[in-house]
Amino acid sequence: MSTDDSQKGEFERLLKAFHSAQERGDFEQAESIGVQCLVFASEEAERNPTESLRLVQEAHEHEDAARWEQAEAAHRRALALAQAEGNEAMIFKAHDDLRSLYAICGTADKALQEARAVLEAARKTDMAPLLLMALGGLFQCHVMKGDMTSAAATAEEAVQITPAEKMYDGQRARALLMRARCRLEQGQVSQAEHDLEVAWRILAPQAKAAMLAGVQGSLAVWWEITARIRTQSKDFAAAAQAMGQAVEFRRTVSQLPQLEGPHKQYALARVLQDYSVALLAEGKVEAVTAAFNESRNIQQKTGIAIPLAGTA
């Protein structure tokens, strides 16, 4: 057996062990194996760097320095390479990287265009995880543009197509959170709370798995939607408390080494800004200043400006 075959076999063994731990609900073991997978993938990338990986790394370096045009150009070259190779999975990733870039830069129309291309590529792969990721990105773009009707349709599709196997529970929770957000916007509070309850049963047992970015990010979203519900009922103290929880989960995600680029910092800055608004409604002026200043400092360091609510 060649070294490459041996390495591939070891990675597949780790992936199977990871899914097995998830299936039996052993989330501490799943997190441990997940870290091993990340280390393995990182070391493999260093041993066998590809042109595609080099371009993605170049793009992330430009993003970290707020060189947005250069980042876009690098992502475009990665897309052209994937298209030349006919690699639908890499075409999916390149379009999704562009979607994420346009989203943090506030160019909603371009982000939506890329999100649709991501979805088209995902459908061609016939891979459920990629399709669900694509729907999640498209949902975010619809919300960004204020098109909650399209967002609701996207969320419902994600809920309906999520496979029943336990290994898809994380993506099931994310789909339910998408639908909960839409139901709340539509005034269907009890239905939104039901989706939150089901998602919580999936996510809460995994809350301590700090290295699992998807879980931590979903828990942040769970608390953000809960804060919106509390705000609607004019329980401003509970809303601020919920947003504080969202901040802590976003802070955890922002510190994860496997996530490159400024996107994790953008998410933290955004939720901190929302937290400052919730604190203002509660009347905690000093805490408002601290949260708002932390958000502003992150925005200044990353070169990303997040519009204040009502000014976008």
URRA-V78172 format. One record per residue. RES is the residue in one letter. SS is DSSP state (a for helix, b for strand, c for the rest). PSI is psi in whole degrees, -180 to 180 (none if undefined). BURIAL is 1 if it has 16 or more other C-alpha atoms within 10 Angstrom, else 0. Layout:
res = [RES | RES]
ss = [SS | SS]
psi = [PSI | PSI]
burial = [BURIAL | BURIAL]
//
This chain:
res = [M | S | T | D | D | S | Q | K | G | E | F | E | R | L | L | K | A | F | H | S | A | Q | E | R | G | D | F | E | Q | A | E | S | I | G | V | Q | C | L | V | F | A | S | E | E | A | E | R | N | P | T | E | S | L | R | L | V | Q | E | A | H | E | H | E | D | A | A | R | W | E | Q | A | E | A | A | H | R | R | A | L | A | L | A | Q | A | E | G | N | E | A | M | I | F | K | A | H | D | D | L | R | S | L | Y | A | I | C | G | T | A | D | K | A | L | Q | E | A | R | A | V | L | E | A | A | R | K | T | D | M | A | P | L | L | L | M | A | L | G | G | L | F | Q | C | H | V | M | K | G | D | M | T | S | A | A | A | T | A | E | E | A | V | Q | I | T | P | A | E | K | M | Y | D | G | Q | R | A | R | A | L | L | M | R | A | R | C | R | L | E | Q | G | Q | V | S | Q | A | E | H | D | L | E | V | A | W | R | I | L | A | P | Q | A | K | A | A | M | L | A | G | V | Q | G | S | L | A | V | W | W | E | I | T | A | R | I | R | T | Q | S | K | D | F | A | A | A | A | Q | A | M | G | Q | A | V | E | F | R | R | T | V | S | Q | L | P | Q | L | E | G | P | H | K | Q | Y | A | L | A | R | V | L | Q | D | Y | S | V | A | L | L | A | E | G | K | V | E | A | V | T | A | A | F | N | E | S | R | N | I | Q | Q | K | T | G | I | A | I | P | L | A | G | T | A]
ss = [c | c | a | a | a | a | a | a | a | a | a | a | a | a | a | a | a | a | a | a | a | a | a | c | c | c | a | a | a | a | a | a | a | a | a | a | a | a | a | a | a | a | a | a | a | a | a | c | c | c | a | a | a | a | a | a | a | a | a | a | a | a | a | a | c | c | c | a | a | a | a | a | a | a | a | a | a | a | a | a | a | a | a | a | a | c | c | a | a | a | a | a | a | a | a | a | a | a | a | a | a | a | a | a | a | c | c | a | a | a | a | a | a | a | a | a | a | a | a | a | a | a | a | a | a | c | c | a | a | a | a | a | a | a | a | a | a | a | a | a | a | a | a | a | c | c | c | a | a | a | a | a | a | a | a | a | a | a | a | a | a | c | c | c | c | a | a | a | a | a | a | a | a | a | a | a | a | a | a | a | a | a | a | a | a | c | c | c | a | a | a | a | a | a | a | a | a | a | a | a | a | a | a | a | a | a | c | c | c | c | c | c | a | a | a | a | a | a | a | a | a | a | a | a | a | a | a | a | a | a | a | a | c | c | c | a | a | a | a | a | a | a | a | a | a | a | a | a | a | a | a | a | a | a | c | c | c | c | c | c | c | c | a | a | a | a | a | a | a | a | a | a | a | a | a | a | a | a | a | a | a | a | c | c | a | a | a | a | a | a | a | a | a | a | a | a | a | a | a | a | a | a | c | c | c | c | c | c | c | c | c | c]
psi = [134 | 165 | -41 | -43 | -38 | -43 | -43 | -42 | -39 | -41 | -41 | -36 | -42 | -41 | -42 | -40 | -38 | -49 | -36 | -42 | -39 | -43 | -38 | 4 | 18 | 82 | -27 | -43 | -40 | -42 | -43 | -45 | -36 | -41 | -42 | -39 | -43 | -43 | -44 | -47 | -40 | -45 | -38 | -39 | -36 | -35 | -39 | 69 | 138 | 163 | -38 | -46 | -39 | -40 | -40 | -43 | -40 | -43 | -43 | -37 | -41 | -41 | -43 | -29 | 9 | 31 | 79 | -41 | -41 | -37 | -44 | -43 | -40 | -43 | -38 | -38 | -38 | -39 | -45 | -39 | -44 | -40 | -38 | -33 | -12 | 28 | 98 | -35 | -40 | -30 | -44 | -50 | -42 | -45 | -39 | -36 | -40 | -41 | -47 | -40 | -49 | -34 | -47 | -21 | -6 | 13 | 83 | -40 | -44 | -39 | -43 | -41 | -44 | -38 | -39 | -36 | -37 | -46 | -41 | -45 | -40 | -40 | -34 | -28 | -23 | 36 | 117 | -44 | -41 | -39 | -41 | -38 | -41 | -43 | -36 | -42 | -41 | -40 | -47 | -38 | -41 | -42 | -42 | -37 | -3 | 16 | 81 | -20 | -47 | -36 | -42 | -41 | -40 | -44 | -42 | -40 | -43 | -42 | -45 | -32 | -6 | 123 | 154 | -19 | 147 | -29 | -16 | 10 | -40 | -45 | -30 | -44 | -42 | -40 | -41 | -37 | -38 | -47 | -37 | -42 | -44 | -44 | -37 | -44 | -31 | 3 | 10 | 71 | -45 | -39 | -38 | -42 | -33 | -45 | -40 | -40 | -45 | -43 | -38 | -39 | -28 | -44 | -38 | -43 | -16 | 6 | -31 | -4 | 77 | -24 | -8 | 95 | -40 | -42 | -48 | -41 | -39 | -38 | -36 | -45 | -40 | -46 | -33 | -44 | -39 | -40 | -40 | -41 | -44 | -36 | -42 | -34 | 6 | 25 | 79 | -30 | -45 | -36 | -44 | -39 | -42 | -42 | -32 | -39 | -41 | -41 | -44 | -39 | -38 | -34 | -40 | -46 | -38 | -18 | 1 | 125 | -21 | -12 | 119 | 163 | 175 | 3 | -39 | -33 | -36 | -46 | -40 | -44 | -40 | -46 | -31 | -40 | -43 | -36 | -40 | -36 | -43 | -40 | -37 | -42 | -31 | -17 | 17 | 84 | -45 | -41 | -34 | -48 | -43 | -46 | -44 | -41 | -38 | -42 | -45 | -40 | -40 | -42 | -40 | -39 | -35 | -14 | 21 | 128 | 126 | 118 | 145 | 152 | 130 | -3 | -6 | none]
burial = [0 | 0 | 0 | 0 | 0 | 0 | 0 | 0 | 0 | 0 | 1 | 0 | 0 | 1 | 1 | 0 | 1 | 1 | 1 | 1 | 1 | 1 | 1 | 0 | 1 | 0 | 1 | 1 | 1 | 1 | 1 | 0 | 1 | 1 | 1 | 1 | 1 | 0 | 0 | 1 | 0 | 0 | 0 | 0 | 0 | 0 | 0 | 0 | 0 | 0 | 0 | 1 | 0 | 0 | 1 | 1 | 1 | 1 | 1 | 1 | 1 | 1 | 1 | 1 | 0 | 1 | 0 | 1 | 0 | 1 | 1 | 1 | 1 | 1 | 1 | 1 | 1 | 1 | 1 | 0 | 1 | 1 | 0 | 0 | 0 | 0 | 0 | 1 | 1 | 1 | 1 | 1 | 1 | 1 | 1 | 1 | 1 | 1 | 1 | 1 | 1 | 1 | 1 | 1 | 1 | 1 | 0 | 1 | 1 | 0 | 1 | 1 | 1 | 1 | 1 | 1 | 1 | 1 | 1 | 1 | 1 | 1 | 1 | 0 | 0 | 0 | 0 | 1 | 0 | 1 | 1 | 1 | 1 | 1 | 1 | 1 | 1 | 1 | 1 | 1 | 1 | 1 | 1 | 1 | 0 | 0 | 0 | 1 | 0 | 1 | 1 | 1 | 0 | 1 | 1 | 1 | 0 | 1 | 1 | 0 | 0 | 1 | 0 | 0 | 0 | 1 | 1 | 1 | 1 | 1 | 1 | 1 | 1 | 1 | 1 | 1 | 1 | 1 | 1 | 1 | 1 | 1 | 1 | 1 | 1 | 0 | 0 | 0 | 1 | 0 | 0 | 1 | 1 | 0 | 1 | 1 | 1 | 0 | 1 | 1 | 0 | 1 | 1 | 0 | 0 | 1 | 1 | 0 | 1 | 1 | 1 | 1 | 1 | 0 | 1 | 1 | 1 | 1 | 1 | 1 | 1 | 1 | 1 | 1 | 1 | 1 | 1 | 1 | 1 | 1 | 1 | 0 | 0 | 0 | 0 | 1 | 1 | 1 | 1 | 1 | 1 | 1 | 1 | 1 | 1 | 1 | 1 | 1 | 1 | 1 | 1 | 1 | 1 | 1 | 0 | 0 | 0 | 0 | 0 | 0 | 1 | 1 | 1 | 1 | 1 | 1 | 1 | 1 | 1 | 1 | 1 | 1 | 1 | 1 | 1 | 1 | 1 | 1 | 1 | 1 | 1 | 1 | 0 | 0 | 0 | 0 | 0 | 1 | 0 | 0 | 1 | 1 | 1 | 1 | 1 | 1 | 0 | 1 | 1 | 0 | 0 | 1 | 1 | 1 | 1 | 1 | 0 | 0 | 0 | 0 | 0 | 0]
//
